[in-house]
Amino acid sequence: MDELALDAIRKNVTGILQNLPPEVMLVAAAKTRTAEEVKAAIQAGIQIVGYNYVQEAEHLRQTIDEPVKWHMIGHLQRNKVKKAVQLFDMIETIDSVRLAKEVNKQCTKLEKTMPVLIEINSGKESNKTGVLPENVMALIQQINNLSNLQILGLMTMGPRFGNPEDARPYFKTTKALFEQIKKLEIPRVEMRYLSMGMSNSYQIAIDEGANMVRIGTKLFGTRNP
């Protein structure tokens, strides 16, 4: 990749970081990106890199040794958990008891506690992963006794509409859940992070209370094939 393209990434990162509220964390969604592109983003100030696929993250981590945090932001299959818990500092997409138990099992072997977010299917879309809003409390109650998991908040994708305003109701739903759970003061459950919004909708998500946004295209440009 030529230096002009890498410089454009650095400028994009700098611009977004300068305009984000100080309490909002930026996750660089690095799906399909090259090591060069990710390194350029890190050089410009990215501190958290998010991946959708375990195999891709494993490949990139072999060539990137900068001191950043690594988040799993895609659907995690149970047969990939053993590798995932070695690679990632947070899993943002816990959406079932079976997945949570497998993460806990593999973390126990490593004597590692994994910070996790519960993924909410805020649009109740049948083709999307995530737990339905009305089932979140039951899931938390069922996995809260897993000693090597630390529930630290919620995450939602929200339907990918053309108009970012159309995602607002789904962010509102997730924020309301976040506040409801926070008020309950459940032992070992901390509502610290609300991960919502992507390149086209992150500003709406921030309006609705997100303090973690996952941005790819606006940082790196049009995704590689």
Secondary structure, DSSP 8 states (H G I E B T S, - for coil): --HHHHHHHHHHHHHHHHHS-TT-EEEEE-TT--HHHHHHHHHTT--EEEES-HHHHHHHHTT--SS-EEEE-S---GGGHHHHHHH-SEEEEE-SHHHHHHHHHHHHHHT--EEEEEEE-TT--TTS-SB-GGGHHHHHHHHTT-TTEEEEEEEE-----SSGGGGHHHHHHHHHHHHHHHHHT-TTEEEEEEEE--TTTHHHHHHTT-SEEEESHHHH-S---
